[in-house]
Amino acid sequence: MIHINENFLKLQASYLFSDIAKRIAAFQESNPDRSIIKLGIGDVTEPLPQACREAFHAAIYEMGTRDGFHGYGPEQGYPFLREAIAKNDFQARGADISADEIFVSDGAKCDSGNFQEIFAEGIKIAVTDPVYPVYVDTNVMAGRSGGSAGGRYEDFVYLESTPENGYVPAIPSEPVDLIYLCFPNNPTGATATREQLAAWVDYAKESGAIILFDAAYVAFVRDSSLPQSIYEVPGAKDVAVEFRSFSKNAGFTGTRCAYTVVPKDLMAADLKGNQHSIHALWNRRHCTKFNGVSYPVQKAAEAVYSEAGKSEVKALTDFYLENAKIVRAAIEDLGYSCVGGDNSPYIWINARKPSWEFFDSLLNEAGVVCTPGAGFGSCGEGHIRISAFNSRENVETAMERIRSALAK
């Protein structure tokens, strides 16, 4: 008889967002006449930028001609997109990243979850707490954890992000091999300074660790003193992989396009101590399991870097940040402390009560959906996350409802 991978049985019984969906469904069944405003999941609501739409249309028409038709493209991405990414996202800010160090994919979630495949089963994993669940779950699936207790898995090192440290965790006191960092952070919205990232790079160089750096929300950074890539820190190319996405800056959540930067300087050892290129290993994995992003989608992504595209993406992210400003102001007026919302589309609120209890009260009394912090880890307990991804009208209405509900 065939047997399953029993590591899957270690996963917590349900996924955070499916739990939320079940509670919403139950509420709607009991209250069919009440409207719900969803400020939980981080899905964008505004249309694709015009520059992207025009490029998308042009590429589709091109695909309808014999001369312009494209079949399988390069798994790593078309050169026109990789070169635009390298020039605009890295070289323009002084980071020495070349086009051939960039791998175009269908999502930063996919890449951040899949990257662990190229490392040994017995490596020590460090994740922040609270944490984006995919970092944890994929390593559980790969057999790197023991059982779970109190919301945490045995054998993982948890880096606590709390009000006391401004939700930016300290360097671990014990050796780790693979470190997951995300800034601007999901779910907390916290940001890390250049000095804080430099400390992580120094730690990784000294300990032989590798950092997997999720920068999916970097387009929302407005503070010019904050780094927009870990590669702005000297030495980071020796120790870090960076994930980025077109989902939140240009609305590609349904279109699917992202990229991962794997520097050629990044190395790791086999069991005999021989050094191997992580770039080469990821390229092998990428080419084996991925057929590339479609040509029209990559042309649409390239348009993000046109003058019109840059302007339209800036307007989109400004729009969501204004939503975030409205949320944060309303929450602070109600006397709750929070972070995020200034360089991030997420507002992380200290709810002063259990997360799911606060979630239920907002759903039942205000008809507003948030995300309970406990779903992101032990340190998320007592917090909720509110997303700025919605229409201005819905955000303003939601805040009016929350004011009324919490003022009772």
C-alpha positions, 0 to 999 in steps of 0.5 A: 500500500502506498504511504503518505508523507506524514509530515503533512499530518503535523500541520495545524488542522486548518489554515488561518484564512479558511477559518476566517472564511468559515466564520464569515459564512456562518455570520452571513447565513445567520444575518443574510441582510447585513453587509460585510466589509472585508479588511482581512486578507491582503488582496488588492481591489483597484484595477490594473494600471493603464500602462499594464493593461495596454501592454497586456492587450498589445502582447495578446494581439501580438500572440495572435500573429504568426510572427509575434506568437510566443510559445514556451519562454525562458523559465527564468523570464524574458530578458526584457523584464529581467533587465528592467527589474535589475535596472529599476529596482536595484541598480538605480538604488546602488545595489549590484544585481544583474539581470541574470540573477533574477528569476521571474515566477508566478508569485512570491508566496510560491517562491518563498515556500519552494526555496527551502527545497534545495536545503537539507532536511536537518537544517535549523529554521528561524522564523519571526513570530508573528509570521506569514504562515507559508514560511512555517508550513512548507518547512513542516511539510519538508520534515524539519519540525517536530510536533506542535504545542502552544501554537509553535513547532518543535525544532524551529527557532522563533524570533519574537516580534513584540511591542517592546522591540517595535516588532523587529526581532533580535538576532537569535542567541543560538545557531540557525541555518535558514532565516526568514525575514519580511520587511515591510512586515506581513502581518505587523506592518513594521519596518526595519532600518538599514542598521537593523538589516546590517546586523542580520547580514553580519550575523549570517556571514559570521554563522554561515546562515542564509537569509530569505528576505521577503520584500513583497511590500517594498513599494509602500515605503515612503521613508527615504531613510529605509532600505528598499532591498536587503542588497543595499546592505554591503555583503548581503549578496553573500548571504541573502535571497530576496523575493518580490511581487507585482501583486500589491504594487501593480495589482497582479494578485489575479494576474500572477507575476513576481520574481526572486533574486538569487545572487551568484555569490551565494554559496552553501556546502554539501555534507562533505564541506564542498561549496555549491552555487545556490543560484545554480541549484535554484536554476535547476529546480526552477527549470525542472518544476516551472514552465515560466510566466506567460509572455503577455503577463511579462509584457504587462509587468515590464510596463510597470517600469515605463514612465506612465507605469511608475506614475500609475503604480505610485498613485495606486500605492498612495491610494492604499496608504491613504486608506491605511492612514484613515484606518490608523487614525480611527484606531488611535482615536479609539485609544488603541496602539498600533504600528504599520500603515505609514510604510505598509498597507497593514495596520497591526493593532494591540487589541487588548483582548484575545484575537479571535474574540476581537475578530468576532466582535468586529464581525458581529457588531460592525460587520467588518472582517479583520485578521486575528493575530493569533493566526500568525503565531503566539506573539500575535495573540492579543492583536489583529491586522487590518488591511488597507486594500479596499475602496475608499468608501468601504474603508471609511464606512468600516471605520464608522462602524468600528467606532460605533461598535467599540464605543458601546 
